[in-house]
Amino acid sequence: MEAIQLLNTAIIKCNEKKVNINYEERLKKICESPVIECLNKAIIQLAEGQKISRDQAAMQIIETLRDLDSIWTDYVTMEGIDQLKNILKGQ
């Protein structure tokens, strides 16, 4: 049990080092980007086309993007595992 607690603490501390604390600056830059303007248009179009609220449309877009990211993360991970298996077989 102690090992798990130590490992969990270490994971959190390692992630803490990666956090960029310039939230406001980063958020402002993104809000002013043309990408956000395009996403806003997409939200409006999806909401009108599906006859749902803009909140629901935004959530659907985010969920779809997260699903895509998850699928590709899984795919790349499996490709890496397959490559490692092939390397280990060759040894």
Beta strands, then each sheet from edge to edge (+ up, - down):
end
